[in-house]
Amino acid sequence: MSAPGLVIAAVRSGSGKTTVALGLMRALTRRGLRVGAAKCGPDYIDPAFHAAATGRASLNLDSWAMEEGLVAGLAALAGAEADIVIAEGAMGLFDGVPASPGRTGASADIAAATGWPVVLVHDVSGQGQTAAAIVRGVAAHDPRVKIAGVVLNKVGSERHRRLAAEAIEALGLKVFGALPREAGIALPERHLGLVQAGETAGLDRILDGLAERVEAHVDLDAVLARAGGGSLGPGGVIPGLRPPGQRIAVARDDAFSFFYPHLALGWRQAGAELAFFSPLADEAPPQDCDVCWLPGGYPELHAGRIAGATRFMEGLRRFAESRPVHGECGGYMTLGRVLVDAGGLSHVMAGLLDVQTSFEKRKLHLGYRRATLTADHCLGEAGARLHGHEFHYATILREEGEPFALVRDAYSEAERPAGLRSGAVSGSFFHAIA
């Protein structure tokens, strides 16, 4: 039996979901509860904060990229040996892509699939009773989704709180609490979202502060009483992506941190071993591995150190002479010839693929992607389809050679070449999910 859960959602980004979710996770953990955590949709950064808040790994649940069985298995795993699961939503509750019902990538799909009720974090800036009209619309929009109650955010005064809360409670919906408008509580950010948990100075102090804020202004007992679901079965994991090898060298540090926990779990469940190494510490991929995986992350912030990591670069080139190497996003840029940082400085990379990238002029690339492998690969045979996403600001200055895959987004059937392959070395800006 999996634990009951709640989805922390909102009508739009920037409403305070992350700070409320982290505050709840930490506050409930401080009470002595075992808190499982999850993130709706593709996100590498928030789950690391969840893990810091709860002491347990947080798993991504994605209704677009994952089959129903994988979502259910991961949700059950998040709730295994836990008292409650707190799942943080993404964007607005119903925001997704055109797809069949339940497969849009929206946080509402996860709430429906798991039976976890939704705690709606509603930013009441610039409104009073009108908040009730918005909440009414959210509550009635999708019969699959149950609204457990509301947390008001950015409340300006006690009068403001009463106007919004009384109007919402007249609808028969519980208002769990109201967080006052305060400056200085936002987590630090950079171009791909929050600064990573491991790089955030004083993180425990920040998390305790968020917990104290939630404890002071939210009825935690009422929140706990509205948790639901919990009948997801055993916490088994269905591998979302086949292991690329038997023993996999995985780069892991502040420059290469975008590696989904469910992939590691699934690969290990399938019998593979993972050996982590740090390029920033000038460590080479372990030579007793049969494949090397370079995840995405922030190599553009550490390009000088990476370029000067001679043991890493020489070991990576030696590894690639006889075994597969694959890079995703930042890993792909590292496998290229040159990476230009935001200041316009060029840094020589591994030179294993004929690609040059730049952050001097940034352009956002964002969205779900379906990738079809163009040739046999450690991830699958030619023609195999992978589901994932792309999220980066890099500009491609040069990209010459055979493509890694043909990709299309969620809004079109048109395919385009993506990434490169050269012998057993491959990479692209595509992040595989399943």
C-alpha positions as CSV (number, residue, x, y, z in Angstrom):
1,M,0.0,0.0,0.0
2,S,1.3,3.4,-1.0
3,A,0.9,6.5,1.2
4,P,-1.9,9.0,0.5
5,G,-0.7,12.2,-1.2
6,L,-1.4,15.7,-2.3
7,V,-0.6,17.7,-5.4
8,I,0.5,21.3,-4.8
9,A,-0.7,23.2,-7.8
10,A,-1.7,26.7,-9.0
11,V,-3.4,28.5,-11.9
12,R,-0.1,29.8,-13.3
13,S,3.6,29.8,-12.8
14,G,5.0,32.2,-10.2
15,S,2.1,31.7,-7.7
16,G,4.3,30.2,-5.0
17,K,4.0,26.4,-5.6
18,T,7.6,25.7,-5.0
19,T,8.0,27.6,-1.7
20,V,4.7,26.2,-0.4
21,A,5.6,22.6,-1.4
22,L,9.0,22.9,0.2
23,G,7.6,24.5,3.3
24,L,5.1,21.7,3.6
25,M,7.6,19.0,3.0
26,R,10.0,20.4,5.6
27,A,7.3,21.2,8.1
28,L,5.9,17.7,8.0
29,T,9.3,16.1,8.1
30,R,10.1,18.2,11.2
31,R,6.9,16.7,12.8
32,G,8.5,13.3,12.4
33,L,6.5,12.2,9.4
34,R,8.1,10.2,6.5
35,V,7.4,12.5,3.6
36,G,7.6,11.1,0.0
37,A,8.1,13.7,-2.8
38,A,7.4,13.9,-6.5
39,K,7.5,16.5,-9.3
40,C,4.9,16.6,-12.0
41,G,6.5,16.9,-15.4
42,P,10.1,17.2,-16.6
43,D,12.3,19.0,-14.1
44,Y,15.8,18.3,-12.8
45,I,16.1,21.1,-10.3
46,D,13.0,21.0,-8.0
47,P,13.4,17.3,-7.0
48,A,16.9,18.0,-5.6
49,F,15.3,20.6,-3.3
50,H,12.6,18.1,-2.4
51,A,15.2,15.6,-1.4
52,A,17.0,18.2,0.8
53,A,13.7,19.0,2.5
54,T,12.6,15.5,3.2
55,G,15.7,13.3,3.2
56,R,14.2,11.1,0.5
57,A,14.7,11.0,-3.2
58,S,12.0,12.8,-5.2
59,L,10.7,11.2,-8.5
60,N,9.4,12.8,-11.7
61,L,5.9,11.8,-12.9
62,D,5.2,12.7,-16.5
63,S,1.9,11.8,-18.1
64,W,3.1,12.7,-21.6
65,A,6.4,11.0,-21.7
66,M,5.7,8.0,-19.5
67,E,3.3,5.1,-20.0
68,E,0.6,4.7,-17.4
69,G,2.3,1.8,-15.8
70,L,5.5,3.7,-15.2
71,V,3.7,6.7,-13.7
72,A,1.8,4.3,-11.3
73,G,5.0,2.4,-10.4
74,L,7.0,5.6,-9.7
75,A,4.1,7.2,-7.7
76,A,3.8,4.0,-5.6
77,L,7.6,4.1,-5.1
78,A,7.4,7.7,-3.9
79,G,4.9,6.7,-1.3
80,A,6.5,3.4,-0.2
81,E,7.4,3.5,3.5
82,A,6.1,7.0,3.7
83,D,3.2,8.6,5.6
84,I,2.3,11.1,2.9
85,V,3.5,12.1,-0.6
86,I,3.7,15.8,-1.5
87,A,3.9,16.2,-5.3
88,E,4.8,19.6,-6.7
89,G,2.9,20.6,-9.9
90,A,4.3,22.5,-12.9
91,M,3.0,25.7,-14.5
92,G,-0.8,25.9,-14.2
93,L,-2.7,22.9,-13.0
94,F,-4.2,22.1,-16.5
95,D,-1.4,23.3,-18.6
96,G,-0.1,20.6,-21.0
97,V,0.2,19.8,-24.7
98,P,-2.4,18.5,-27.2
99,A,-2.8,14.8,-26.5
100,S,-5.3,12.2,-25.6
101,P,-7.0,12.6,-22.2
102,G,-4.7,11.8,-19.3
103,R,-1.5,12.1,-21.5
104,T,-1.1,15.8,-21.9
105,G,1.7,16.3,-19.4
106,A,-0.5,18.5,-17.2
107,S,-0.3,18.2,-13.4
108,A,-4.0,17.5,-13.4
109,D,-3.2,14.2,-15.2
110,I,-1.0,13.1,-12.3
111,A,-3.7,14.1,-9.7
112,A,-6.2,12.1,-11.6
113,A,-4.0,9.0,-12.2
114,T,-2.9,8.8,-8.5
115,G,-6.1,10.0,-6.8
116,W,-4.1,12.6,-4.9
117,P,-6.3,15.7,-4.2
118,V,-5.0,19.1,-5.2
119,V,-3.9,21.9,-2.7
120,L,-4.4,25.0,-4.8
121,V,-1.9,27.8,-4.1
122,H,-3.6,30.9,-5.2
123,D,-1.8,34.3,-5.5
124,V,-4.4,36.9,-4.5
125,S,-2.4,39.9,-5.5
126,G,-4.7,42.6,-6.8
127,Q,-8.0,40.7,-6.1
128,G,-10.3,40.0,-3.3
129,Q,-13.6,38.1,-3.8
130,T,-12.7,37.5,-7.4
131,A,-10.4,34.8,-6.1
132,A,-13.5,32.7,-5.5
133,A,-14.6,33.0,-9.1
134,I,-11.2,31.7,-10.2
135,V,-11.1,28.9,-7.7
136,R,-14.7,27.9,-8.6
137,G,-13.6,27.6,-12.2
138,V,-10.6,25.5,-11.3
139,A,-12.7,23.2,-9.1
140,A,-15.3,22.6,-11.8
141,H,-13.0,22.4,-14.8
142,D,-12.1,18.7,-14.7
143,P,-14.2,16.1,-12.9
144,R,-11.2,13.8,-12.6
145,V,-9.5,16.2,-10.2
146,K,-10.5,16.8,-6.6
147,I,-9.6,20.2,-5.0
148,A,-8.6,19.5,-1.3
149,G,-8.5,23.1,-0.4
150,V,-6.7,26.4,-1.0
151,V,-3.6,28.2,0.4
152,L,-3.8,31.9,-0.3
153,N,-0.5,33.6,-1.1
154,K,0.7,37.2,-1.1
155,V,-2.0,38.4,1.2
156,G,-1.7,42.1,1.9
157,S,-3.6,42.5,5.1
158,E,-6.1,40.8,7.4
159,R,-9.0,42.5,5.6
160,H,-7.6,41.2,2.3
161,R,-7.4,37.7,3.7
162,R,-11.0,37.8,4.9
163,L,-12.4,39.1,1.6
164,A,-10.8,36.2,-0.4
165,A,-11.1,33.4,2.2
166,E,-14.7,34.0,3.1
167,A,-15.7,34.1,-0.6
168,I,-13.9,30.9,-1.3
169,E,-15.2,29.1,1.8
170,A,-18.7,30.1,0.7
171,L,-18.2,27.7,-2.2
172,G,-17.7,24.8,0.2
173,L,-13.9,24.7,-0.2
174,K,-11.5,24.8,2.7
175,V,-9.0,27.6,3.0
176,F,-6.0,26.0,4.8
177,G,-4.2,29.3,5.4
178,A,-2.9,32.6,4.0
179,L,0.7,33.5,3.5
180,P,1.4,37.2,3.8
181,R,3.1,39.2,1.1
182,E,6.8,39.3,2.1
183,A,10.0,40.3,0.3
184,G,13.1,38.1,0.5
185,I,11.6,34.7,0.6
186,A,12.3,33.7,-3.1
187,L,14.9,31.1,-3.8
188,P,17.9,32.2,-6.0
189,E,17.5,31.7,-9.7
190,R,19.5,31.5,-12.9
191,H,18.7,30.9,-16.6
192,L,17.3,27.3,-16.3
193,G,15.4,28.0,-13.1
194,L,16.5,27.8,-9.5
195,V,20.1,27.7,-8.6
196,Q,20.7,24.0,-7.9
197,A,20.2,22.7,-4.4
198,G,23.8,21.7,-3.9
199,E,24.9,25.2,-4.8
200,T,22.4,27.1,-2.6
201,A,24.2,28.5,0.4
202,G,22.5,27.9,3.7
203,L,19.9,25.6,2.2
204,D,18.9,23.9,5.4
205,R,18.4,27.4,7.0
206,I,16.3,28.4,4.0
207,L,14.2,25.3,4.2
208,D,13.6,25.6,7.9
209,G,12.5,29.2,7.3
210,L,10.0,28.1,4.7
211,A,8.7,25.4,7.1
212,E,8.3,28.0,9.9
213,R,6.4,30.3,7.6
214,V,4.0,27.5,6.6
215,E,3.7,26.3,10.2
216,A,2.7,29.9,11.3
217,H,0.2,30.5,8.6
218,V,-1.2,27.1,7.4
219,D,-3.3,24.5,9.2
220,L,-1.1,21.5,8.8
221,D,-3.6,19.1,10.5
222,A,-6.3,20.2,8.0
223,V,-3.9,19.7,5.1
224,L,-3.0,16.2,6.3
225,A,-6.6,15.2,6.8
226,R,-7.4,15.9,3.1
227,A,-4.6,13.7,1.6
228,G,-6.0,10.9,-0.5
229,G,-5.2,8.2,-3.0
230,G,-2.8,5.7,-1.6
231,S,-3.9,2.5,-3.3
232,L,-1.3,2.5,-6.0
233,G,0.0,-1.0,-5.2
234,P,3.6,-2.0,-4.6
235,G,6.4,0.5,-5.3
236,G,7.9,-1.4,-8.3
237,V,9.7,0.4,-11.1
238,I,9.2,-0.4,-14.8
239,P,12.4,0.7,-16.5
240,G,11.5,3.7,-18.6
241,L,14.6,3.5,-20.8
242,R,16.7,0.4,-21.4
243,P,20.2,0.5,-19.8
244,P,22.8,1.7,-22.4
245,G,25.3,-0.8,-20.9
246,Q,26.0,-3.2,-18.1
247,R,28.3,-0.9,-16.2
248,I,27.6,2.8,-16.9
249,A,30.0,5.7,-16.1
250,V,27.8,8.7,-15.3
251,A,29.3,12.2,-14.9
252,R,27.9,13.9,-11.7
253,D,28.8,17.2,-10.3
254,D,27.6,20.9,-10.4
255,A,28.2,20.9,-14.2
256,F,26.6,17.6,-15.0
257,S,23.6,17.1,-12.6
258,F,20.6,16.7,-14.9
259,F,20.1,13.0,-14.5
260,Y,16.6,11.7,-13.7
261,P,16.4,9.5,-10.6
262,H,13.9,7.2,-12.3
263,L,16.5,6.3,-15.0
264,A,19.1,5.3,-12.3
265,L,16.4,3.2,-10.5
266,G,15.2,1.6,-13.7
267,W,18.7,0.8,-15.0
268,R,19.7,-0.7,-11.6
269,Q,16.5,-2.7,-11.5
270,A,17.4,-4.1,-14.9
271,G,20.7,-5.3,-13.6
272,A,23.0,-2.4,-14.7
273,E,25.7,-0.8,-12.4
274,L,26.3,2.9,-12.2
275,A,29.8,4.4,-11.5
276,F,29.7,8.2,-10.9
277,F,32.7,10.5,-11.6
278,S,33.3,14.2,-11.6
279,P,34.7,16.1,-14.6
280,L,35.0,19.2,-12.4
281,A,37.3,17.2,-10.1
282,D,39.2,16.2,-13.2
283,E,38.2,12.6,-12.9
284,A,38.1,10.4,-16.0
285,P,35.3,8.0,-16.8
286,P,36.2,4.7,-15.0
287,Q,37.8,2.5,-17.6
288,D,36.1,-0.6,-16.3
289,C,32.8,0.7,-17.6
290,D,31.3,-0.2,-21.0
291,V,29.5,3.0,-21.7
292,C,29.8,6.7,-20.6
293,W,26.9,9.0,-20.0
294,L,27.3,12.7,-19.8
295,P,24.1,14.3,-18.5
296,G,23.1,17.9,-19.0
297,G,23.6,20.6,-16.4
298,Y,25.6,23.9,-16.4
299,P,28.9,23.3,-18.3
300,E,28.6,26.9,-19.6
301,L,29.2,28.1,-16.0
302,H,32.3,25.9,-15.6
303,A,33.6,25.9,-19.2
304,G,37.1,27.0,-18.2
305,R,37.5,24.3,-15.6
306,I,36.2,21.6,-17.9
307,A,38.5,22.7,-20.7
308,G,41.4,22.6,-18.3
309,A,40.5,19.2,-16.8
310,T,43.2,17.3,-18.7
311,R,42.7,13.9,-17.0
312,F,38.9,14.1,-17.7
313,M,39.4,15.1,-21.3
314,E,42.1,12.6,-22.1
315,G,40.3,9.8,-20.3
316,L,37.0,10.6,-22.2
317,R,38.8,10.6,-25.5
318,R,40.5,7.3,-24.7
319,F,37.2,5.8,-23.5
320,A,35.5,6.8,-26.8
321,E,38.1,4.9,-28.9
322,S,36.5,1.6,-28.0
323,R,33.2,2.2,-26.2
324,P,29.9,4.2,-26.6
325,V,29.8,7.8,-25.2
326,H,26.5,9.7,-25.1
327,G,25.9,13.3,-24.1
328,E,22.6,15.0,-23.3
329,C,22.4,18.8,-23.7
330,G,25.4,20.1,-21.6
331,G,27.0,16.7,-22.1
332,Y,26.5,17.2,-25.9
333,M,28.2,20.6,-25.7
334,T,31.1,19.1,-23.9
335,L,31.6,16.4,-26.6
336,G,31.8,19.2,-29.2
337,R,34.7,21.2,-30.4
338,V,34.1,24.6,-28.8
339,L,31.8,26.1,-26.1
340,V,31.5,29.9,-26.1
341,D,30.5,31.2,-22.6
342,A,28.2,34.1,-21.8
343,G,31.2,36.5,-21.8
344,G,32.1,35.5,-25.4
345,L,35.2,33.4,-24.4
346,S,35.8,30.3,-26.4
347,H,36.7,27.1,-24.6
348,V,38.1,24.0,-26.3
349,M,36.0,20.9,-25.5
350,A,36.5,17.2,-26.2
351,G,36.3,17.4,-30.0
352,L,34.5,14.1,-30.4
353,L,31.6,15.6,-32.3
354,D,31.7,18.4,-34.9
355,V,29.5,20.9,-33.0
356,Q,30.2,24.3,-31.6
357,T,27.8,26.0,-29.2
358,S,27.5,29.5,-27.7
359,F,25.8,31.2,-24.7
360,E,26.9,34.7,-25.8
361,K,23.6,35.2,-27.5
362,R,21.0,33.1,-25.7
363,K,17.8,31.7,-27.3
364,L,15.3,29.6,-25.4
365,H,14.5,26.1,-26.7
366,L,11.8,24.4,-24.7
367,G,9.3,21.6,-25.0
368,Y,8.5,18.0,-25.3
369,R,10.1,16.0,-28.0
370,R,9.7,12.5,-29.6
371,A,13.0,11.2,-30.9
372,T,13.4,8.4,-33.5
373,L,16.9,6.8,-33.5
374,T,18.4,7.0,-37.0
375,A,20.7,4.0,-36.5
376,D,21.4,1.3,-33.9
377,H,22.4,2.8,-30.6
378,C,23.1,1.8,-27.1
379,L,19.6,3.2,-26.2
380,G,17.8,1.1,-28.9
381,E,17.7,-0.2,-32.4
382,A,17.3,2.0,-35.5
383,G,13.7,3.3,-35.5
384,A,13.2,3.1,-31.8
385,R,11.3,6.0,-30.3
386,L,12.2,7.9,-27.2
387,H,10.1,10.4,-25.3
388,G,11.7,13.4,-23.6
389,H,12.2,17.1,-23.7
390,E,14.5,20.0,-24.6
391,F,15.3,22.9,-22.4
392,H,18.3,25.1,-23.0
393,Y,19.5,28.6,-24.1
394,A,22.5,27.5,-26.2
395,T,22.9,28.7,-29.8
396,I,24.4,26.2,-32.3
397,L,27.3,27.8,-34.3
398,R,28.2,24.7,-36.2
399,E,26.7,21.2,-36.3
400,E,28.1,18.9,-39.1
401,G,27.7,15.1,-39.4
402,E,25.2,12.3,-39.1
403,P,22.2,13.1,-36.8
404,F,21.7,11.2,-33.6
405,A,17.9,11.1,-34.1
406,L,15.0,12.7,-35.9
407,V,12.8,14.7,-33.5
408,R,9.4,16.3,-33.5
409,D,7.6,18.4,-30.9
410,A,4.2,17.8,-29.3
411,Y,2.5,20.2,-31.7
412,S,3.6,18.9,-35.1
413,E,4.3,15.7,-37.1
414,A,7.2,17.4,-38.9
415,E,10.6,15.8,-38.1
416,R,14.0,17.4,-38.1
417,P,17.5,16.1,-37.5
418,A,18.8,16.5,-34.0
419,G,22.3,16.0,-32.5
420,L,25.2,14.1,-34.0
421,R,26.8,10.7,-34.0
422,S,30.3,9.7,-35.0
423,G,31.2,6.1,-34.5
424,A,30.2,5.1,-31.0
425,V,30.0,8.8,-29.8
426,S,26.6,10.5,-29.9
427,G,24.7,13.4,-28.4
428,S,22.0,16.0,-28.7
429,F,20.0,18.6,-26.7
430,F,17.3,16.0,-26.2
431,H,16.8,14.7,-22.6
432,A,15.4,11.2,-22.6
433,I,12.7,10.4,-20.1
434,A,11.2,7.1,-21.3
